[in-house]
Amino acid sequence: MKIMDAGVIGESFMDFTIPSNFAKRALYYIPQYGHFYCNENYCISRNSLEWLLFFYICEGTLHLESHKSRYTAGPDSIALLDCRTPHRYYCKDSVDFLWFHFCGNHSGAYADYLFEQHGVVFPPGHGETSRFQHIFSSVQAVSFSEHLVSADIHALLSSLAVYRQHHQAHHQPLAPAIDYIRKHFDQPVSLEDLADQCSMSTSHLIRSFQRYLNCTPHEYLLAFRLKQSKQLLLSTSMSIEQIAEQCGFNSASHFARAFRKNNGASPSAFRQVHF
């Protein structure tokens, strides 16, 4: 179809899919996609659109504005734009990019997570170029599978979510704190103890846990203690009081409250489940 947007030139195209009711209820799905060649007149500005938008930049540079910040995406970059909030994207000379809108299956929550962790643009080297291109080719197929496209979108989102975490794994500054928790979870553990292990301030420690592990030090410690408690509940005949003490909880009642909140069942009820 002919593209009416100013600045869209050449062999540009866009097309639509007709998602099934099941896809709308349970899958990630793509309602619209295209391949644009644009000149300096191209500019899209919206207040809101209830979709998310993925770009893959083939050539040139695309400029994006979102969440009151500006971003630049160059060749081989992937950009994820949250169209639910005010946004703008444009080029200053020329740009060639593939794109698709997507939604469904908590896509908004995933977009929020990626933005908070990484921002809008994923630069060259993220390794997901081929996956993006595969999704784009799949959705153009005459008999494309909604289920496989949904799986590919999920794989793309999850790969972008963990890329920088894996990329920075060799520089992980929290290893001493995590090792300390594993060895001392049955004892009182303070922020100061963990910060000292990593030679950083407590505020820096908290920010690092959020950045690398998406949780606070306290949440990590609690999760580790609860994990150990599950092992003891299912593999020993120790009492709830003994397990609470063995796992570093200051009382059986504290342990029971934390366990129920995390698992939706009491320690005693969990013990009766046959896995």
For each residue, the residues with C-beta under 8 A, 3 or more apart:
1: 13 14 15
2:
3: 8 12 13 14 34 36
4: 8
5: 8 42 44
6: 41 42 43
7: 38 39 40 41 42 43 91
8: 3 4 5 12 36 37 38 42
9: 12 37 38 39
10: 37
11: 35 37
12: 3 8 9 34 35 36 37 38
13: 1 3 34 35
14: 1 3 32 33 34 35 36
15: 1 32 33 34 140
16: 31 32
17: 29 30 31 32 33 139 144
18:
19: 23 24 27 29 30 31 104 146
20: 23 24 146
21: 24 25
22: 25 26 27 146
23: 19 20 26 27 29 104 146 150
24: 19 20 21 27 29 104
25: 21 22
26: 22 23 104 105
27: 19 22 23 24 104 105 146 147 149 150
28: 102 103 104 105 107 149 150 153 154
29: 17 19 23 24 102 103 104 146 149 150
30: 17 19 33 100 101 102 135 139 149 153
31: 16 17 19 51 101 102 103
32: 14 15 16 17 51 100 101
33: 14 15 17 30 98 99 100 101 136 139 140
34: 3 12 13 14 15 98 99 100
35: 11 12 13 14 96 97 98 99 136
36: 3 8 12 14 42 95 96 97 99
37: 8 9 10 11 12 94 95 96
38: 7 8 9 12 41 42 60 91 94 95 96 97
39: 7 9 42 91 93 94
40: 7 91 92 93 94
41: 6 7 38
42: 5 6 7 8 36 38 39 90 91 95
43: 6 7 88 89 90
44: 5 88 89 90
45: 87 88
46: 49 83 86 87 88
47: 86
48: 83 84 85 86
49: 46 83 84 101
50: 83 84 103
51: 31 32 83 84 101 102 103
52: 80 81 82 83 84 101 102 103 107 108 111
53: 80 81 83 99 100 101 102
54: 78 79 80 81 99 100 101 102 132 156
55: 62 73 77 78 79 80 81 89 97 98 99
56: 76 77 78 97 98 99 129 132 133 136
57: 60 61 62 73 74 75 76 77 78 79 95 96 97
58: 75 96 97 98
59: 75 94 95 96
60: 38 57 74 75 91 93 94 95 96 97
61: 57 72 73 74 91 92 93 95
62: 55 57 72 73 79 89 90 91 95 97
63: 70 71 72 73 89 90 91 92
64: 70 71 72 73 79 81 87 88 89 120 121
65: 69 70 71 87 88 89
66: 69 71 81 82 85 86 87 88 115 120
67: 82 85 115 120
68:
69: 65 66 119 120
70: 63 64 65
71: 63 64 65 66 79 119 120 121
72: 61 62 63 64 121
73: 55 57 61 62 63 64 77 78 79 120 121
74: 57 60 61 77 123 124
75: 57 58 59 60 124
76: 56 57 123 124 129
77: 55 56 57 73 74 121 122 123 124
78: 54 55 56 57 73 121 122 126 128 129 132 160
79: 54 55 57 62 64 71 73 120 121 122
80: 52 53 54 55 111 114 115 120 122 160
81: 52 53 54 55 64 66 87 89 120
82: 52 66 67 85 87 108 111 112 115
83: 46 48 49 50 51 52 53 87 101
84: 48 49 50 51 52 108
85: 48 66 67 82
86: 46 47 48 66
87: 45 46 64 65 66 81 82 83
88: 43 44 45 46 64 65 66
89: 43 44 55 62 63 64 65 81
90: 42 43 44 62 63
91: 7 38 39 40 42 60 61 62 63 94 95
92: 40 61 63
93: 39 40 60 61
94: 37 38 39 40 59 60 91
95: 36 37 38 42 57 59 60 61 62 91
96: 35 36 37 38 57 58 59 60
97: 35 36 38 55 56 57 58 60 62
98: 33 34 35 55 56 58 132 133 136
99: 33 34 35 36 53 54 55 56
100: 30 32 33 34 53 54 135 136 139
101: 30 31 32 33 49 51 52 53 54 83
102: 28 29 30 31 51 52 53 54 107 153
103: 28 29 31 50 51 52 107 108
104: 19 23 24 26 27 28 29 107 150
105: 26 27 28 150 154
106: 109 110
107: 28 52 102 103 104 110 111 157
108: 52 82 84 103 111 112
109: 106 112 113
110: 106 107 113 114 157 161
111: 52 80 82 107 108 114 115
112: 82 108 109 115 116
113: 109 110 116 117 161
114: 80 110 111 117 118 157 160 161
115: 66 67 80 82 111 112 118 119 120
116: 112 113
117: 113 114 161 164 211 214
118: 114 115 122 160 161 164
119: 69 71 115
120: 64 66 67 69 71 73 79 80 81 115
121: 64 71 72 73 77 78 79
122: 77 78 79 80 118 126 128 160 163
123: 74 76 77 126
124: 74 75 76 77 129
125:
126: 78 122 123 129 159 160 163
127: 159 163
128: 78 122 131 132 156 159 160 163
129: 56 76 78 124 126 132 133
130: 133 134
131: 128 134 135 152 155 156 159
132: 54 56 78 98 128 129 135 136 156
133: 56 98 129 130 136 137
134: 130 131 137 138 152
135: 30 100 131 132 138 139 149 152 153 156
136: 33 35 56 98 100 132 133 139 140
137: 133 134 140 141
138: 134 135 141 144 145 148 149 152
139: 17 30 33 100 135 136 144 149
140: 15 33 136 137 144
141: 137 138 144
142:
143:
144: 17 138 139 140 141 148 149
145: 138 148 149
146: 19 20 22 23 27 29 149 150
147: 27 150 151
148: 138 144 145 151 152
149: 27 28 29 30 135 138 139 144 145 146 152 153
150: 23 27 28 29 104 105 146 147 153 154
151: 147 148 154 155
152: 131 134 135 138 148 149 155 156
153: 28 30 102 135 149 150 156 157
154: 28 105 150 151 157 158
155: 131 151 152 158 159
156: 54 128 131 132 135 152 153 159 160
157: 107 110 114 153 154 160 161
158: 154 155 161 162
159: 126 127 128 131 155 156 162 163
160: 78 80 114 118 122 126 128 156 157 163
161: 110 113 114 117 118 157 158 165
162: 158 159 165 166
163: 122 126 127 128 159 160 166 167
164: 117 118 167 168
165: 161 162 168 169 212
166: 162 163 169
167: 163 164
168: 164 165 171 172 212
169: 165 166 172
170:
171: 168
172: 168 169 175 212
173: 198 200 208 212
174: 177 178 198 205 208 209 212 213
175: 172 178 179
176: 179 180 197 198
177: 174 180 181 194 195 197 198 205 217
178: 174 175 181 182 220
179: 175 176 182 183 197
180: 176 177 183 184 189 193 194 197
181: 177 178 184 185 189 194 220 221 224
182: 178 179 185 224
183: 179 180
184: 180 181 187 189 193
185: 181 182 189 221 224 225 228 247 248
186: 245 246 247 248
187: 184 248
188: 248
189: 180 181 184 185 193 194 221 248
190: 193 194
191: 194 195 202 205 206 217 218
192: 195 196 202
193: 180 184 189 190 196 197
194: 177 180 181 189 190 191 197 198 205 217
195: 177 191 192 198 200 201 202 204 205
196: 192 193 199
197: 176 177 179 180 193 194
198: 173 174 176 177 194 195 205 208
199: 196
200: 173 195 204 205 208
201: 195 204 205
202: 191 192 195 205 206
203: 206 207
204: 195 200 201 207 208
205: 174 177 191 194 195 198 200 201 202 208 209 217
206: 191 202 203 209 210 216 217
207: 203 204 210 211
208: 173 174 198 200 204 205 211 212
209: 174 205 206 212 213 215 216 217 220
210: 206 207 213 214 215 216
211: 117 207 208
212: 165 168 172 173 174 208 209
213: 174 209 210 220
214: 117 210
215: 209 210 219 220 223
216: 206 209 210 219 220
217: 177 191 194 205 206 209 220 221
218: 191 221 222
219: 215 216 222 223
220: 178 181 209 213 215 216 217 223 224
221: 181 185 189 217 218 224 225 248
222: 218 219 225 226 258 262
223: 215 219 220 226 227 262
224: 181 182 185 220 221 227 228
225: 185 221 222 228 229 247 248 249
226: 222 223 229 230 247 258 259 262 263
227: 223 224 230 231
228: 185 224 225 231 232 246 247
229: 225 226 232 233 243 244 247 255 259 267
230: 226 227 233 234 270
231: 227 228 234 235
232: 228 229 235 236 238 243 246 247
233: 229 230 236 243 267 270 271
234: 230 231 271 275
235: 231 232
236: 232 233 243
237:
238: 232 242 243 246
239: 242 243
240: 243 244 252 255 256 267 268
241: 244 245 252
242: 238 239 245 246
243: 229 232 233 236 238 239 240 246 247 255 267
244: 229 240 241 247 249 251 252 254 255 256
245: 186 241 242 249
246: 186 228 232 238 242 243
247: 185 186 225 226 228 229 232 243 244 255
248: 185 186 187 188 189 221 225
249: 225 244 245 252 254 255 258
250: 254
251: 244 254 255
252: 240 241 244 249 255 256
253: 256 257
254: 244 249 250 251 257 258
255: 229 240 243 244 247 249 251 252 258 259 267
256: 240 244 252 253 259 260 266 267
257: 253 254 260 261
258: 222 226 249 254 255 261 262
259: 226 229 255 256 262 263 265 266 267 270
260: 256 257 263 264 265 266
261: 257 258
262: 222 223 226 258 259
263: 226 259 260 270
264: 260
265: 259 260 269 270 273
266: 256 259 260 269 270
267: 229 233 240 243 255 256 259 270 271
268: 240 271 272
269: 265 266 272 273
270: 230 233 259 263 265 266 267 273
271: 233 234 267 268
272: 268 269
273: 265 269 270
274:
275: 234
